[in-house]
Amino acid sequence: MSPVHYKVIMKAILHKKLIAVCILLFYNASIFAQSMADRSDNNNAFVNWAQKHAFTLQASDKATDDKDLYPVKQMIGEARVVALGEPAHGFREPLAFRNRLFKFLVHHCGFTTIAIEGDLAQSRLAADYIAGGRGTAKDAAAALSISEPAAENIELLNWMRQYNADSAHTIKLRFYGMDIQMIGFPGDTTPNHSALDQVLAYLQQVDESAARRAHFELAFYLTQMSVVRYPALSLKDQNTLTTVLENIVALLERQRIAFINRSTKDAYEWANRNAIAALQRDRMMRVMPPDQPGKIPPNAWKAMNARDVAMADNINWILHNGANGGKVLVFAHNAHVKNAPTAGGVWDAFALPPNSAGEYLRSILGNDLFIIGSSIAPEPTTLQANSIDKALLKVDRSKYILDLRTAARLPEVAKWLSISRPMQANKVSFFLLPVSTAFDALLFLDRDDGR
């Protein structure tokens, strides 16, 4: 693997993107994938079952009603969190389906909140915008993107703002990023500490003495919070920074009642969560291995674990504190929502398979979590022979969803779904996972008309 590929992968860990594409590792790992999956390549039983049990979906931009989504409502049942995955960032169709599904869940299933794979601190702009605040949807969406914001993200924010402006809707919708704060691009020396900036601004409002003390203790470290400088801190400095961050979190927790009385509950919750987000990033950076030019550091799995632990914790907080008593739709890469470790393809460079946010959430929420994985416009030239995507392509539907749990009654199909097999990720790489463990349902869209 070239140094360029390694830098892209580390960018993915540091930002809100999955590990990037590495074609060489993909081809080298393909042989291993074949040995792990069902060698017979006989997916007929699954395809026949899927043909009978698939629920056809309308194209999101051409849907005339929402009748095709009622089977999804039945699948979800009473789950309070629905996690919808996408196989790669940048597809249009998953975003369009996400928007359509969220609107349906709001109107018919008691959902009030959406949490996306984006920086929690930066999502405050979107949260304020949909509540009637200043700015534009494009600006709010841009704060959560490293490129031009997707039209679907802008459309979602505008719809949520309009919904909240209607006085007939007494329970207002909420929007959050669930990810660790971005720190910057590989090689970047520019400090990035927006979560702490929001915390310090809040402390200035509610406790000027505590704000001055925090500013003084953080002054040096705020200049070091970049991709290059953060990992270069001495162990002593790392320990001191961690202690300062822990003390800020402890102060906010200890002074909860007093601080809420001096501000608002919503302002306090945002400040407290941003302080926790800063500590989450610190924990990830402390286990980030040194750069190893030409390869992925085997111990980089620890940083991925730290990131997904943080995502799960943030989602659990959103459910219990930020959802206005309603349910939550989570939207992120399949790598994060799946209830399975991350293995196969480029991820086999790790010494251990990192655990996903979906695994942590399943352990916390149990059946209150419903996970929908997705296969969107799979690339045939890079599909593994025994992949789930290849089988899904054989079903005579262009857009559909499957409730995988109903396959448990058919031993041959259940066995096929229980075997670790490839699932395409980021177009040219793949995961190895037992599909029926990783997901409760699968969404398939045969093409993507997007960017």
N, C-alpha and C positions, 0 to 999 in steps of 0.2 A: 504494500500500500504506500502510495506516495505521501510526502509531507502535506501536500495540498488536501488530499483526502482526509488525512488526520485532522487538519485544522477545521475542515467542514464539520467533521463529526463532533469535535469539541465545541464548535459553535452551537451545534444542536443541543448539546447538554446544557450549555450556558444560557441558551435562549429558549423559546417556546417551540422549538422544532425537534423532530425525532432525529436519530442518528442518520446522517446523510448517506447518499448512494456511494457504494464502492463496488464497481463492476468486477474487479479482479477477485475480491473475496467472494462475490456472489457465485462466480463460476467455479471457484475452488471448492466452495461449500456445497455445491449442488449434488455432488456424489454422496456426501454425507446425508443430505436431505432424503435422497432416494432410499438409503438404508434404514432411515428412521421411519419412513412412511410405509404404507401397505405396498409391498413389492409387486403384488399382482396387478396393480393399476385397475382393479375391477371396481368401478364406482357405480355400476349399473343399479344396484339395489338402492343406493342413496338417490341417484338421479330419478329413478322411478317413484320413489317416495316423495321427493321434492316436487315432481311434476303434479302429483295429486294434492299436495298440501301447501303449495305456494299461493300466497295471496297477491294477486296482481295489483300494481300501483299505477296511478296516472303520472304522467310527466308533470313535475312540479309547476312548470310555467304554463301548462295547458290544462290544469285540473279544473273541472267545471263544478265539482262539489267535493265533499270530504267523506263520502261513503266508503271509499276504499281504505280509509284509515281506521274505521271502526274495529276491524280485526286486531289492529295494533292496540287499541284500547283494551280489548279482551285479553291480549297477551300480557299487558302491563299489570292488569289487575289493580291491587292496592299499593303497589310499590311506590315509595316516596321519592326515589331517585331513579331516573332513566338516563343511562349513559349511552350516547350514540357515538360510534367511532367512524373515522374516515381512514382510508388506506394510505393517503399521502396528503400533504398540504398543497393547496393551489387548485384543487378541483372545484369546478362550479357546482356540479350536481349535488354533492353532499351538503353544500351550504344552502342551496335552494330547498332541498328536502328538509334540512334542519329547520329552516324558517317555517315551512308549511307544517311540519310536525309540531313545532312549539306553539303555533297559533291554535292548532287543533287541541293540544293538551291544555292550553289556557282556557279555551271555551268549553271543553267537555270533560276534563279530568282533574281539575283543581290545581293545576300548575301555575306558579306565580313567578318563577325565577329561572334564568338560564345562566350557566357558568361555562365559560369557554377556556380553551387552552391559551391563555393570555396572562400577561403580568397583572397580578392582583392590584398593585399600587396604581398602575396606569389605567386600570378599568374604572377608576373613580370619575374620570371625565365622562365616560359613557353612562355611568350610574346617575350622575348629576343631570346629564342631558335628557335622559328619558323621564326624569322627574320634573322636567320643565325648565332646566337651567340654561345658561347661556351657551353660545357656541353652535357648532353644526355637527350633524351626524358624521360627516366625513372626517372632521378633526378628531372626534372621539374615537372613530374606528382606526384612524391613522396612528393614534397613540398605542394601539395594540398590534401594530403590524410593522414589519421591517421593510415593507415595500408599499406600493400603492394599495390602499385599502380596497377590499373586494366590494363590488356593488351590492352583493347579498348582505354583507355586514352593515352597510349603510342603510339598506332597506329595512333590516330588522330593527335597528335603533329608531328609525323614524316611525315604524309601526308601533313599537313599544311606547314611544312618547305620545303618539296619538291616542293609544289605548288609555294611558294614565291621565290624559287631559280630559277624558270623558267622566263627568261627575257621576254617571251611573255605575262606574266601576269603582266601588268603594275600597276594594283590595288592590293595591297598586303592584305593578310588575317591578322586578328587580333584575339587575344585570351585574355580573362579577367576572373578573378573571380569576382563575384558580391556580395559576402557576407561580413559581418562584420568580422574583424580579429579575429582569434581564440585566446583565452586567456589561454587555458590549460584544464587539466582534473579536475574533482571534487576532492578537497582536495590538489591540487597542489599549491606549494608555489614558483615555478620557474617563474620569471618575463618573460613576452612575450610582446614585443613591436616592432615587425618588421616594422610596418607601420611608426612609429616615427623614427626608425633607418634610414629608407630611406629618410625621410624628413630632418633629421639632416645632413645626408651625402650630400644631395643636397644643403642645406643652406651653408655648408662649402665650396662648390664649387662656389656659386654665391654671398655670403655675409658673410664673416668670422665673422664680428662683430655681426650680427644677430644670427649666429650659436653659438657663445660663450654665448650669452645671453639666447638662448633657452636651451642650455646644462645646464647652471646654474639654470634656473628656473625649469627644469624638473628632475634635478639630483635625488632628493628624490623620486619623483613619479615613475620614471623608475624602482626603486627597489620594488615598491608596486603593479606593474601591473601583479598580479597573481590571480588565482581564490579565494584564501583565503584572500589575503591582500587588493585587490581592494575594495571589499564591506566593509571592516573594517575601511576604511578611515573616519575620522571625517567629519561632514558636512562642517566645515571650509576648510578642506583640499580638499574635493570634489569641493567646489566652486572655490578654488584657481586653481586647476588643470583644471577645465572647462574654466576658464578665460585664462589661459596660452594657452590652445589648440585653443581657439577662436582667440586669438591674433596672433598665428602662421598662421592660415587660413587667417586672415585679412591682415597680412604682405604679404603673397603670392599673394593674390588678388590685393593688392595695388601696388606691385612691378612687376606685370606680365610682362610688356613690358621690363623693365630693366633686369629681370631675364632671360627671353627668349633670349635677346641679349647676355647674358653672358653664355648661355648654348645652348639648343635646345628646340623647342616647345614641342617635345615628352617628354624630360626629365622634363620640367616644368609641363606638364599635369600630369605625374605620381606623382611627388612630391606633387602637389596641391591636387590630389585626395587622396593620402595617408594621408595627413593632415586631410582631411574631414573624411576619414575612421577612424582615431584615435578619432575624435570627435564623430562619430557615435557610436563607442564602448563605449565611456564615457557616452553618453546619455542612452545606454542600461543598463550599469552597475549601473547607478544612480537610476534606477527604478527596479533593481533586488531585490526581497524581501529576507529577511533573511531565512536561512535554517530552515525548519520545519520538523524535523525527523518524518517519518511515513506517510507523506502526501505531496501533491503538494500545495504550497502556492497559495491561490486563486488569489492573485494579480500578479502572475507570467505572466499573460496575457500582462501586460504592457511591459515586457521585450521582449516578442514575437512580440508585435506590433512594438517596436523600431527596432527590427531586420528586419522585413519585410518592414518597411518604408525605412530603409537604402538600402535594396536590390533594391526596386523600384527606389529610387533616383540614385543608381549606374547604373542601367540599362538605365535609361533615359539619364544619362551623357554619357554612352558608345555609345548610339544611336547618340547623337548629337555632340560628341567630339572625340570619339575613333574608329568609324567604317569606316573611310576612305570614307565617303559619301555613304556607302552601308547600307544594312539591317542586322538585328541581330537575331540569333537563341539563345534563352535562354533555358538552361536545368537545371531543379531542381526538387525537390520533388513536387508531386501533391499539398501538403499542401501550398506551396509557390506560385505556378503558378495559382491556381484556383481563379476565381472571386467570392469568397464567404468567409464568416467568417469561422474560424476553430472551429467546434463544434462536439459533439458526442464522444463516446469512452473515452479515457483517458483525452481528452480535456475538458470534462464537469466538471473537477475539478476547472477550472478557474471561477472567479467571472463574467467575461464577455468573450464572444468569441473574440479572437484576430482577427484582420483583416489581410488579406494576401497581399503579394506583388502584386499578380494578381489584387486585388481590387484597390490598389493604381495606378497600371499601367493603368487599364481600365479608371480610372478617369482622367488620364493624357493624354493617347494616343487615347482613344475611339476606333474606328474601325481600327486604325493603329496597334492594337494588336490582334493577333489570338492565341487562347489558345487550346492546345491539351492535354487533360487528358489521363491517361492510366490505363489499368487493365492488369497486367502481371502475368501469372501463378497463378490466385487466388486460395487460399487455401480453398477447399470446406468445411472442417470440422469447419471452423470459419466464414463462410459466414452468414450474416443475411438473413432471409427469403425474404425480399423485397429489397435486395441490387441490385444495378446496375450491379455488377459483376456476380451475379447469372443469371440475364437476358442475359448478354453478352455471357455467357457460352452456352446458348441455341441456339445461332446462328450457323448455320452449316458451319462455316469457322474457320480455326485454327489461321489465322492472317488476320486482316482487320482493316479498319478505317472507321468511320462514320462521316458525316457532320451533326451535330445535328440541325443546323439551318433549314435544309430542312423539319424537322418534324413539323415545325410551321403550315404547311398547313393541318395537320391532327389533329383535336381537341383532340381525345382520346389519341394519342401518345404524343402530346404536353403537355397535362395535366399530364400524367404519368411522363414525364421528369421534370415537374415543381415542383413536390412534393419533399420535403426534404426526402431523403432516404439514407441508408447506402452505403458507398463505402469503400472497404477494404483498409487499410493502414498498412504498416509494418507487413503484414501477419496475425496478430491476433487481430488487433484493427480496427477501422473504423472512418470515418467522417460521419456526416449527412449534406447533401447538396442538393440543387436543381440542378440537373445535367445540365439542359439546360441553367442555369444562370452561373454556374461555368465554363463550357467549351463550346467552339465552335465546337469541334470535340472530338471523343474518339478513342484511339488506343487500340486494343485488341490483345494480343499475348497469346496463350493458354499454353505455357510452357516456361521454362527457363533452358538453358543448362549450366548455369554459376556456380559461386562459391557457 
